[in-house]
Amino acid sequence: MTANGVLYILVFFLVLLALTKPLGLYMANLFEGKRTFLHPLLRPLERLVYRLTGVREDSEQRWTQYAASVIAFSLVGFLFVYIIQRLQGFLLLNPMGFSTGHAPGNATAMTPDLAFNTAVSFMTNTNWQSYGGETTLSYFVQMAALTVQNFVSAAAGIAVAIALIRGFARKQANSIGNFWVDLTRATVYVLLPLAFVFALFLCARGVPQTLKAYQKVTTIEGAAQTIAVGPVASQESIKMLGTNGGGFFNTNSAHPFENPTPLTNFTEILAILIISSGLTYTFGRMVGDTRQGWAVFAAMAFLFFAGVFICYPSEQAGNPQLARLGVATAATRTQPGGNMEGKEVRFGIASSALWATATTDASNGSVNSMHDSYTPLGGLIPMFNLQTDEVIFGGVGSGLYGILLYAIVGVFIAGLMVGRTPEYLGKKIEQKEVKMAMVAIIATAFVILVFTAMSMVARFAKNGYWNPPGPAIANLNNSGPHGLSEILYAYSSGAENNGSAFAGINVNTPWYNLTLGLAMLIGRFGFILPALAIAGSLAAKKKVPTTNGTLPTHGALFVGLLVGVIVVIGALTFFPALSLGPLVEHLVMREGRLFSSLLSVAPGFSPACAPMHRGAAWMLGIWS
Amino acid sequence: MAEARGKAQADTLRKTKTDSMAKRITSRGKIEFIPASKLRAGDVVTCEASDIIPGDGEVIEGIATVDESVITGESAPVIRESGGDRSAVTGGTKVLSDQIKVRITSNPGETFLDRMITLVEGAERQKTPNEIALNILIAGMTLIFLLAVVTLQPFAVFSVNSAGAGTVPSVAVFVSLLVCLIPTTIGGLLSAIGIAGMDRVMQHNVLAMSGKAVEASGDVDTLLLDKTGTITLGNRQAVEFIPAEGVSESEVADAAQLSSLADETPEGRSIVVLAKQKYRLRGRHVSEHEARFIPFTALTRMSGVDLDGRQLRKGAGDAILKFVQEQGGEVPASFTTIINNIARTGGTPLAVADGPRLLGVVHLKDIVKGGIKERMAQLRAMGIRSVMITGDNPLTAAAIANEAGVDDFLAQATPKDKMDFIKKEQGQGRLVAMTGDGTNDAPALAQADVGVAMNTGTMAAKEAGNMVDLDSNPTKLIEIVAIGKQLLITRGSLTTFSIMNDVSKYFAIIPAMFAATYPALEKLNIMRLRTPQSAVLAAVIFNALIIIALVPLALRGVRYRPQSAAGMLRRNLWIYGVGGFIAPFPFIWLIDRLLALFHLA
């Protein structure tokens, strides 16, 4: 690690910490129905939405109605995105003519399974991309379908988190708020203003915002090159803020048009965590004890630091094989040292490791480097972050309701150890809460492990629909532990609604598209529905007054407990799988064996179709 | 074990139940013999010395000593009489003297004894809410382990193929891994913990109507304690003689003692005793003198003795005041001050006069039981608020509450007040426990979350509560609360311990499973187990042994000491959380070595 690198990470955290309270307070006021400083400006817009949609602002919903609203809204969003993608060839704003006869030769076909995968992906706030944006989608799809979902899927996550907070805050109530109102407020007052300001900032730093077709230029060497452009800034800003992560370009934030400068790099990482971090304060504020919010923040911060300070040193240490070959891997004034494979020279190791940690702490999934090229331990961190259900700040809303479910499990076990029916924030944690929290935790573990296991052993017939013939692992770039990591990461990313890719695997086949789509659906609603059920159950309960016999949930003890529960449940679930993936890869690497790009498992496998999704830093989105 | 003890107890109980004959009084007043099992509620029976009372009922006529040892285990006979709060008798108990008429209140199969039999046999034992929730958690963890183990097989296939070394572990190895991991064995212990908890309650001679009640007592936030008998000794006692101006202390003591010689009330006796202790005044044989005792009446509100021409009187302040003034005496100004001072400290002033001369005041005081203050402090440390219920006026109540260290008091409490108080507490989300014996306590007992009825109490009270204290010792509520807490702590601790065990077991088994495929995994074999076979075997053996080792802990319960929740959690997390993680390492290592020693693997 370099002093600069450590300083970079610490400054980042301090800025995040400084923004947590103001933003959290603003959101608490907003969702408690108070006026904020943006009301004079945005209230008319909010009212217009209600007028157009017929939503009654003061009506309340039971948790079942709330959940039904979330599902209905998601379903409509899914159908909309699916249909628009399938029809993009007939729609406007398609200068490159995707899905038409005059599409570029290297364009990806918008097949039903790819459209399904993408629609599910953006509706569930995953933004997994089995395609490269600039070679697949029209501007209209990017703007009307994907960017819109970037806003509303994030707003839906915030709404669910707010509903769960209300469950804790309310006493003997049968309602947990109104989804349509929460959705509207989250969009209009939180996401819209932040994204608007951030998009302008990005434009100012050089991110394109245009509807013109891709530019053909002649390079200095005299070659002809097509440079992809588009309405990038508007999508980029919400992609970061809404923890969506779906890049306009295939290489995501490694692309100079998505992330042109060190300053945009810093602010984009900040944008990943800022709302989720703020929500911890909102939580404390709304339950009437800000210490509770800070305790949750502290647990998240601890895990964040643990992750980044395993990932960063691993990357900085680099590959011992190279050092053994006499390659200088130490950082000097002129070179970063360490493992620079798959990293942008512009950003270096510290900010890449920080991004990789933050993007998987949250359910963002944007990348500015290639996770597949990380050292085994460096790559383990993003993967374990996903597998612990992205509760380290987490997705907007989803991070908070996720960690609260873990808190429920932790408080339940620990609460018994103080000799009382466990309570969290004055609410008794009983059968229903435990059951629902376990359902959520098991649902994601189930899809990750089962789909990964199926892909490990599945073989496909000739001329079948699902996949090119042969084993499903033939889609991998690597064999051995690294290959296992690639598939495990893909399903972890899908089930946890992250969307980042380890890459090194061709996922644009019906088998991977559909199973990943299913994983995203189960991961999203397997958490939202239990969270809302708990919200409903908690709201109906009395509030038990705090006594000396109550387990305090605002001190270091609770923070340690929460961290312990998250790590232990994650480890118990995934230790066997991880030990055959990154753990053994690390040990083997130290013994001098590597697993790079062994294509022998798949004779006839064409590497050309492999990197069809974001993360491929070396493609840089420029084609000729 | 606990269950076996319950069985044995049930058998003894059942023996007493086997058909005794009942003497039923027919509507025409005749006595007929019928089997006890034929008695219905509403029948009236008569029982005399050495009869077994044929069923639960209320004494409607007479008074008798009854041997209730069969249910209480207490050999000292108790008195049962018609009217009042000691009218309930239990079927199966034996009349030792005199004769009583009993109106039967329960039908066959529903008697107290029947219920007790079913209870101790555990036939009615339902899982408590916390137990169910914990079972859900354990089922969830089991599912997670099942997922992890079942999917490990395809991962192994992939790894073996791509590494080109080793073989996929056999099904037996996967099964061993699963067996080591799944916490179902802890699930089995959970019900044992529940039974042991009920049993521990029973060892305290408290009969819990359900495990839920025991568990709920661990959650109690507010404890309602009757003042008399629980916080204070049953009666007031004289603690001080305060002379009026110009009178010596011993003169007051002398007069007070003389006036109390015939006073058989505990207060009167305490005056005699105090005078004897303090001033060596011996009880005199009043028969030597010409003495006429004036008994206490509600009208005069004083008692005393006319002795050798002296008119010694003691009684309520204003009554004596009136008496002295009638005799033409003077009342010193300081007198009212003394009276008020005593009242303010929670005592009862008793004025003493000799004819027209006001001698002074006897200070009667409620004596707070020894150790009560410490117990209340313990309760406070556990986060439980204690509330004293008393019929005294608020001034007296406050003074006693202060002395006993209770957190709050309810003075001049009527049954309705009690009820309202419980409802108010519950409205604020608190769980309330109380003890009671009288019929007028029944509604409050039913309303309270944990109601402990005294066995000496009325049937109505016993029906209303969810526990019956066979010793009729109201302070036992505190022990019950501790047992309830211990029950939950034991469950939580064992679950934590077992889950943490699993983390360390991975370190034994996973490297062993893939040692041939990835020799590098040997680095994770931090216990340095010798061979893959011995590693798996050692883990399985450890798993089997740890369950056996946990059984006594499950039955005895985790040590419980009243302290704050945070302190308790910290302690238990260290012992069962961190300890649970560390413990398997040395033991699995040891088992591995032993296996080597005996050439078993």
Interface residues (C-beta under 8 A of the other chain):
Chain A: V409 F412 I413 A414 G415 L416 M417 V418 G419 R420 T421 G426 I429 E430 Q431 E433 V434 K435 M438 V439 I441 I442 A445 F446 L449 V450 T452 A453 M454 M456 V457 I473 S479 G480 P481 G483 L484 K542 K543 V544 P545 T547 N548 G549 T550 L551 P552 G555 L557 G560 L561 G564 V568 I569 A571 L572 T573 F574 F575 P576 A577 S579 L580 L583 V584 L587 V588 R590 E591 L598 V601
Chain B: P129 N130 I132 A133 L134 I136 L137 A139 G140 M141 L143 I144 F145 L147 A148 V149 V150 T151 L152 Q153 P154 F155 A156 V157 F158 S159 N161 S162 A163 L181 E215 G218 D219 D221 R380 A381 M382 G383 I384 R385 Q428 G429 R430 G484 K485 Q486 L487 L488 I489 R491 G492 S493 T495 T496 I499 M500 D502 V503 Y506 I510 P511 F514 Y518 A520 L521 K523 L524 Y560 S564 A565 A566 M568 L569 R570 N572 L573 Y576 G577
